[in-house]
Amino acid sequence: MIADTVNPVLRTAPAAPAEAAAYFRASLVFHADVSDVAAALAAGGDPGFVVLDSRSTEAWEQGHVPGAVHLPTALVAEQAGQLLDRSVPVVTYCWGLGCNGATRAALALAELGYQVKEMLGGFEYWVREGFEFETWQGRERRAPDPLTAPAAGDDCGC
């Protein structure tokens, strides 16, 4: 018996290779992942960008990326000029994949003339991948989640 159904993956054909390359290149222009941000910050010296936590004060106090600037999304238009240098690229983050606060903060910053990227995975994946974070009590680190980071070693190979 021959199946009458179309493969759901190929129901819509993949893009032509040149179109796919342009799309994925553009994605890298707009996004950074937590591992790359962590590696750049850990390398020491000036990473060439500033990390911006766009969550509420309550969320910031629960934990944040060490060295990040705190600027809630709703206050970006009003306060970015006081906290950020337009000549330094900004990497925004919020809670995680289910939150678009970092996207909205990135949009507001871009409209104000800042170069900006969004950190994929946000604070959730920062913690899940085992990177150190700060709270009002000091620095903490959790064991990496083996579903998001290698159990042994720091390099996922990607």
Backbone bond lengths (Angstrom), bond angles and torsions (degrees), N, CA, C in turn:
res aa  C-N    CA-C-N  psi(-1)  N-CA   C-N-CA  omega(-1)  CA-C   N-CA-C  phi
1 M - - - 1.451 - - 1.529 108.73 -
2 I 1.307 117.54 131.37 1.458 123.13 179.67 1.530 108.23 -94.26
3 A 1.306 114.67 131.38 1.468 119.11 180.00 1.516 110.12 -70.07
4 D 1.334 115.48 135.69 1.461 121.03 178.50 1.521 112.21 -90.41
5 T 1.312 117.11 -3.52 1.454 119.65 -176.65 1.522 110.66 -91.19
6 V 1.319 114.81 150.05 1.455 121.86 177.72 1.516 107.89 -90.78
7 N 1.302 116.10 140.33 1.460 121.82 175.94 1.527 108.35 -54.73
8 P 1.349 119.04 122.28 1.464 120.33 -176.64 1.523 113.49 -63.93
9 V 1.314 117.82 -25.03 1.460 120.16 178.13 1.521 110.58 -71.23
10 L 1.317 116.38 -36.12 1.463 120.71 -175.45 1.527 113.26 -104.43
11 R 1.337 116.57 8.71 1.464 120.27 177.01 1.527 109.55 -53.20
12 T 1.315 115.94 -43.34 1.458 122.07 170.67 1.518 105.67 -105.64
13 A 1.303 116.62 120.97 1.466 121.21 -174.99 1.529 111.28 -63.58
14 P 1.336 117.41 147.87 1.463 119.94 175.66 1.529 110.40 -61.90
15 A 1.316 115.05 155.65 1.466 120.45 177.46 1.521 109.78 -67.48
16 A 1.300 114.89 158.53 1.461 120.19 173.54 1.531 108.03 -62.31
17 P 1.334 118.08 148.85 1.465 120.19 -177.17 1.529 114.47 -51.65
18 A 1.306 118.88 -41.38 1.473 120.55 -179.77 1.529 111.03 -65.83
19 E 1.333 116.71 -39.56 1.467 120.15 177.46 1.526 110.51 -66.82
20 A 1.323 117.01 -41.35 1.458 121.07 178.84 1.529 110.22 -62.92
21 A 1.328 116.93 -43.74 1.466 120.46 179.17 1.526 110.67 -60.78
22 A 1.324 117.65 -42.70 1.471 120.91 179.24 1.528 110.70 -63.82
23 Y 1.315 117.36 -41.71 1.458 121.46 179.81 1.526 110.85 -63.24
24 F 1.332 116.70 -50.15 1.465 119.74 -176.69 1.525 111.86 -69.45
25 R 1.332 117.39 -33.19 1.468 120.39 174.36 1.523 109.55 -62.88
26 A 1.318 116.39 -43.93 1.470 120.40 178.89 1.520 110.93 -63.70
27 S 1.319 117.99 -37.60 1.457 120.64 178.86 1.520 110.78 -60.09
28 L 1.330 117.19 -41.30 1.466 120.70 179.50 1.529 112.33 -68.86
29 V 1.304 117.41 -24.19 1.466 121.61 176.45 1.535 109.70 -68.83
30 F 1.330 117.08 -31.97 1.458 122.33 -173.82 1.527 114.37 -99.40
31 H 1.336 117.15 -15.97 1.465 120.29 -172.32 1.524 112.50 -130.28
32 A 1.332 114.53 150.95 1.460 122.86 169.20 1.520 106.22 -133.26
33 D 1.324 117.44 150.73 1.464 117.51 176.88 1.522 109.87 -100.52
34 V 1.328 115.49 164.33 1.463 119.95 -174.24 1.519 111.77 -61.77
35 S 1.322 117.85 -35.59 1.466 120.17 -179.74 1.522 111.37 -63.80
36 D 1.320 117.10 -41.86 1.467 119.92 179.05 1.523 111.39 -68.06
37 V 1.332 117.06 -40.21 1.467 120.49 177.83 1.527 109.37 -63.62
38 A 1.329 116.99 -46.02 1.465 121.03 179.82 1.524 110.84 -61.17
39 A 1.324 117.51 -43.11 1.472 121.02 -179.78 1.526 110.89 -63.27
40 A 1.319 116.86 -42.33 1.470 120.46 179.81 1.524 110.95 -64.81
41 L 1.330 116.89 -40.49 1.466 120.39 179.18 1.528 111.34 -69.92
42 A 1.325 117.21 -36.62 1.467 121.41 -177.86 1.526 112.47 -74.36
43 A 1.309 117.49 -19.67 1.465 121.10 -177.23 1.523 112.08 -66.57
44 G 1.332 116.39 -15.74 1.462 120.19 179.93 1.516 110.95 84.91
45 G 1.296 115.42 162.24 1.452 119.70 -178.07 1.512 111.52 73.00
46 D 1.302 114.88 -166.72 1.465 121.87 -178.91 1.525 109.47 -81.58
47 P 1.328 118.24 118.01 1.458 119.61 -179.57 1.534 113.16 -73.72
48 G 1.325 117.21 -12.74 1.460 120.15 -179.59 1.512 113.72 90.39
49 F 1.319 117.37 5.43 1.462 122.23 177.99 1.522 108.72 -151.42
50 V 1.322 115.63 165.52 1.458 122.06 173.70 1.528 107.75 -117.35
51 V 1.329 116.09 142.53 1.466 121.85 178.10 1.519 108.02 -96.06
52 L 1.326 116.63 132.59 1.458 121.97 -178.15 1.519 110.35 -121.05
53 D 1.310 116.15 121.91 1.466 123.41 175.95 1.522 106.84 -91.85
54 S 1.323 116.50 116.78 1.468 120.85 -174.35 1.527 113.21 -98.87
55 R 1.331 117.40 14.80 1.462 121.08 -177.77 1.529 111.52 -85.73
56 S 1.310 115.60 175.89 1.465 122.23 178.87 1.529 110.57 -68.01
57 T 1.325 115.41 167.21 1.468 120.62 176.97 1.524 110.67 -61.90
58 E 1.323 117.72 -40.43 1.461 121.10 179.00 1.531 110.64 -61.15
59 A 1.317 116.94 -42.72 1.463 120.93 179.07 1.529 110.54 -66.90
60 W 1.325 117.22 -43.65 1.467 123.01 177.71 1.528 110.17 -54.49
61 E 1.332 116.02 -44.58 1.461 120.30 -177.79 1.531 112.60 -68.64
62 Q 1.338 117.35 -25.34 1.465 120.55 176.00 1.522 111.10 -67.92
63 G 1.306 116.34 -26.68 1.455 121.64 179.14 1.510 110.73 155.70
64 H 1.336 115.20 146.63 1.464 120.50 -179.87 1.525 110.07 -154.03
65 V 1.306 115.94 165.07 1.460 121.89 178.05 1.524 108.29 -65.35
66 P 1.337 118.14 129.59 1.466 119.84 178.89 1.531 111.52 -56.67
67 G 1.325 114.90 132.09 1.456 120.27 178.87 1.517 115.17 84.85
68 A 1.331 117.10 -4.19 1.468 119.87 -179.68 1.529 110.43 -68.09
69 V 1.315 114.58 154.20 1.465 122.20 172.46 1.519 106.29 -93.08
70 H 1.328 117.36 136.27 1.462 120.73 178.13 1.516 109.47 -97.52
71 L 1.328 116.14 119.17 1.464 122.23 177.02 1.524 108.35 -150.21
72 P 1.331 117.38 97.45 1.463 119.81 -179.83 1.531 111.93 -55.52
73 T 1.307 115.42 143.70 1.461 122.21 -176.82 1.524 112.20 -47.95
74 A 1.315 117.48 -44.45 1.470 121.18 -177.05 1.522 112.90 -63.98
75 L 1.328 117.95 -18.49 1.464 121.08 -177.41 1.526 113.74 -104.51
76 V 1.329 117.73 0.56 1.468 120.64 -176.14 1.520 111.75 -56.50
77 A 1.313 117.67 -52.27 1.467 120.00 -176.46 1.520 112.00 -58.97
78 E 1.316 116.44 -37.25 1.467 122.34 -175.90 1.533 113.53 -79.84
79 Q 1.358 117.84 -34.96 1.463 119.80 -169.77 1.523 116.43 -118.21
80 A 1.324 119.11 -7.71 1.466 120.36 -176.29 1.522 112.33 -56.75
81 G 1.320 117.28 -41.21 1.466 121.00 -178.25 1.519 113.65 -62.34
82 Q 1.324 117.02 -25.00 1.468 121.38 179.20 1.528 112.09 -84.97
83 L 1.328 117.47 -22.87 1.463 121.31 -173.11 1.524 114.75 -109.88
84 L 1.318 117.26 -22.03 1.460 120.70 -171.70 1.523 111.69 -125.14
85 D 1.318 114.77 148.48 1.462 123.18 176.39 1.528 107.49 -96.41
86 R 1.326 117.86 123.70 1.466 121.09 -177.40 1.523 113.05 -62.55
87 S 1.323 117.77 -18.50 1.468 119.71 -179.34 1.535 112.55 -84.78
88 V 1.333 117.59 -5.47 1.470 121.79 -178.14 1.531 109.11 -110.37
89 P 1.339 117.76 122.22 1.470 119.66 177.87 1.531 111.39 -59.02
90 V 1.321 115.30 150.26 1.461 123.01 -177.74 1.531 108.69 -117.97
91 V 1.337 115.88 137.23 1.464 121.84 173.69 1.527 106.35 -114.03
92 T 1.324 116.58 116.02 1.462 121.41 -177.18 1.523 110.96 -94.82
93 Y 1.338 114.52 150.40 1.465 119.12 169.79 1.521 109.17 -147.68
94 C 1.328 113.69 158.20 1.460 122.18 175.50 1.525 106.21 -133.15
95 W 1.335 118.63 -147.37 1.460 120.74 -176.64 1.515 113.43 -65.09
96 G 1.320 117.13 -55.75 1.461 119.03 -174.40 1.505 111.56 179.58
97 L 1.316 114.53 -159.27 1.464 120.43 -174.74 1.519 113.53 -64.63
98 G 1.315 117.46 -25.45 1.459 120.74 -178.83 1.518 113.81 -87.86
99 C 1.317 117.19 8.41 1.462 121.58 -176.06 1.525 109.51 -126.93
100 N 1.329 116.84 136.17 1.462 119.22 178.74 1.532 112.72 -107.14
101 G 1.330 117.27 18.14 1.462 120.22 178.59 1.517 112.60 -60.55
102 A 1.329 117.44 -39.45 1.466 120.43 178.81 1.523 110.62 -67.01
103 T 1.320 116.86 -35.24 1.465 120.71 177.63 1.523 110.04 -66.20
104 R 1.333 116.57 -43.85 1.464 120.14 178.80 1.526 111.32 -66.30
105 A 1.330 117.14 -37.97 1.468 120.38 176.87 1.525 110.32 -65.95
106 A 1.330 116.94 -41.87 1.465 120.92 178.16 1.529 110.88 -62.16
107 L 1.310 117.08 -42.00 1.465 120.66 177.34 1.521 110.61 -61.05
108 A 1.330 117.13 -47.27 1.475 120.59 -179.77 1.522 110.45 -60.96
109 L 1.321 117.39 -41.84 1.465 120.64 179.06 1.524 111.27 -65.59
110 A 1.327 117.38 -43.98 1.467 120.61 178.48 1.528 110.75 -60.37
111 E 1.325 116.33 -40.35 1.469 119.98 178.55 1.525 111.89 -66.58
112 L 1.340 116.93 -21.85 1.467 121.56 177.01 1.526 112.28 -90.75
113 G 1.323 116.66 0.05 1.459 120.19 176.19 1.518 115.69 98.41
114 Y 1.335 118.74 12.69 1.460 121.96 178.88 1.524 110.40 -90.73
115 Q 1.342 116.12 146.60 1.458 120.70 167.77 1.524 105.78 -80.36
116 V 1.320 116.85 134.10 1.465 118.55 -172.15 1.520 111.82 -148.56
117 K 1.334 114.17 146.21 1.457 123.29 170.91 1.525 107.18 -129.71
118 E 1.311 115.31 158.05 1.467 121.41 175.78 1.526 108.64 -106.96
119 M 1.327 116.93 135.50 1.462 121.30 177.83 1.529 108.89 -84.78
120 L 1.321 115.72 112.11 1.459 121.03 -179.70 1.523 110.95 -64.17
121 G 1.308 116.45 135.46 1.457 121.82 178.16 1.511 114.23 92.71
122 G 1.339 116.32 -21.12 1.457 120.94 176.12 1.519 114.10 56.66
123 F 1.326 114.39 -158.15 1.462 120.56 -177.40 1.531 111.33 -62.52
124 E 1.319 116.25 -34.81 1.466 119.75 179.58 1.524 111.28 -54.05
125 Y 1.324 117.27 -51.42 1.455 120.15 -177.30 1.526 112.19 -75.98
126 W 1.313 117.90 -26.07 1.463 120.57 172.81 1.539 108.81 -57.19
127 V 1.323 115.54 -48.88 1.467 120.64 -179.14 1.521 110.36 -71.77
128 R 1.318 118.15 -44.47 1.470 121.54 -177.70 1.522 112.36 -62.58
129 E 1.324 117.54 -29.00 1.468 119.96 179.05 1.529 111.74 -85.60
130 G 1.326 116.70 1.40 1.454 120.51 172.24 1.510 115.64 87.42
131 F 1.329 118.07 17.56 1.458 119.93 179.42 1.524 110.71 -83.19
132 E 1.315 115.34 149.15 1.456 122.10 -179.10 1.531 109.95 -65.28
133 F 1.337 115.28 142.60 1.464 120.56 175.98 1.507 109.08 -136.42
134 E 1.326 115.82 161.97 1.464 122.12 -178.61 1.515 110.61 -108.37
135 T 1.337 115.53 144.08 1.454 122.51 169.57 1.519 106.72 -128.85
136 W 1.297 118.02 179.38 1.458 120.49 177.51 1.524 110.85 -66.13
137 Q 1.347 117.38 -16.86 1.459 121.49 179.70 1.532 113.30 -91.82
138 G 1.318 117.36 -8.37 1.464 120.91 -178.33 1.517 111.07 130.76
139 R 1.316 115.76 -161.51 1.468 121.45 -177.97 1.519 111.07 -92.74
140 E 1.328 114.86 145.67 1.466 122.11 179.03 1.519 108.96 -137.45
141 R 1.318 114.72 162.42 1.468 120.96 175.00 1.516 106.57 -151.73
142 R 1.317 116.77 136.60 1.463 121.64 175.66 1.520 108.52 -108.43
143 A 1.301 115.25 157.16 1.468 119.75 176.42 1.527 108.78 -62.32
144 P 1.325 117.29 143.27 1.475 119.03 178.30 1.529 111.69 -61.88
145 D 1.301 115.81 141.90 1.455 122.62 174.06 1.532 106.62 -77.19
146 P 1.336 119.85 120.35 1.461 120.74 -176.98 1.530 113.84 -64.34
147 L 1.312 117.61 -10.24 1.470 119.70 175.27 1.521 112.16 -85.96
148 T 1.342 117.06 -11.35 1.468 119.72 -178.70 1.515 113.37 -123.01
149 A 1.335 117.62 -14.45 1.462 121.70 -177.24 1.518 108.94 -150.77
150 P 1.329 117.43 154.77 1.457 119.29 178.83 1.532 111.55 -63.86
151 A 1.313 116.79 138.09 1.465 120.76 -179.65 1.526 110.95 -67.90
152 A 1.323 117.08 -32.46 1.466 121.46 179.07 1.521 108.83 -120.37
153 G 1.309 117.07 116.91 1.461 120.46 178.33 1.501 112.23 99.59
154 D 1.311 114.63 166.27 1.460 120.82 -176.51 1.529 113.71 -102.78
155 D 1.329 117.14 -8.80 1.460 120.44 -172.19 1.512 110.58 -106.76
156 C 1.328 115.86 118.47 1.469 119.14 179.03 1.518 112.07 -82.45
157 G 1.310 116.51 -8.93 1.465 119.61 177.27 1.520 114.04 86.74
158 C 1.326 116.47 2.90 1.461 117.41 179.97 1.507 110.29 -100.34
